[in-house]
Structures are given as C-alpha cells and as structure tokens.
Amino acid sequence: MERLLDHPAIRRTERTGYPRGYDPRTFTTCDWCGGDICVGNAYYEIHGEILCRECVEDCLREAEVD
C-alpha cells in the first residue's frame, strides 16, 4: 500500500501554489481588467485610475499599430 504525505502545509501548497506565508499579498486591483496587483508589482496611476503594467503595455502596443 502506498502512503501519501498529508500535511496542512502540503495541501495548501498544492491548492494555491505557495507555501504558507509566501503567497503574494494583493495591494489593489486594476481599474481596467480587474486583475490583482500584488505588493512589489509595477503599476501606474493615470488620471486617477490604477492600472496594471499589462494593461498599460497593451494600450501602448495598440497605439503603435494605429
């Protein structure tokens, strides 16, 4: 019979991808896409809106095409 490891820290890591205490902390959310912006991630505040880096880069790419 195979024995499986069962521990709360292992289950949490399998469920979230992060061990306890190392999961990213959400700072705020992007006003355009609604995605989480975690502590330490780049973000922009433009005309009173908080935007994630991905939305700003997408907007710049679209502007270059036009």
N, C-alpha and C positions, 0 to 999 in steps of 0.2 A: 504494500500500500504506500502510495506517495504522500509525503507530508508537505503541506503548503504552509508557508510563512503567513501568519496572521497577526498583525500589529496595527494599532491605530495610525501610526506614522506611515507605514507602508500603504495602508488603504487610502490615506489622504493623498499621498504622492501619486498613486495610481489614478485617483479620481481627478485631481487638479493639475498634476504635472509638477507640483512644487512641494518640497518638504515643509513641514510646519515652521513658520517664521520666515520663510524665504519667498513667499508669494508676493507678487507686485502689489503695492498699495495704490489704489486709484486716487488720483489728485482731483480730477474733474472729468467731464465728458466733452467731446467735440460738439459744437453747436450745429455743424452741418451733417455729419454722418452718425452722431450719437455714440461713437466709439469711446472706449475708456482711454483716458490719458493718465498714465501712471507717474508716480514720483520719479523724477530723473529723465523722463522722456521730453523731447523737444516739442514745444507748442508755440502758437502765435496768438497774440491778441490784436485783432484788426477791426477797427471801427466798433469796438465794444463786444465783439464776438470772440470766443475762444475756439481756435481751430487746431486740429492735429496736423502734424507735418505731412501726412499722406494727402490730406485734402488740399493743402496749400500747393504741394508739388503737382497734384493732378490739375489744379486750376492753372498753374504756370505752364504745364505741358499743353493744355487746351489753348491757352493764349498764344503760344508759339506756333501752333498749327494754323490759326486764323490769319 
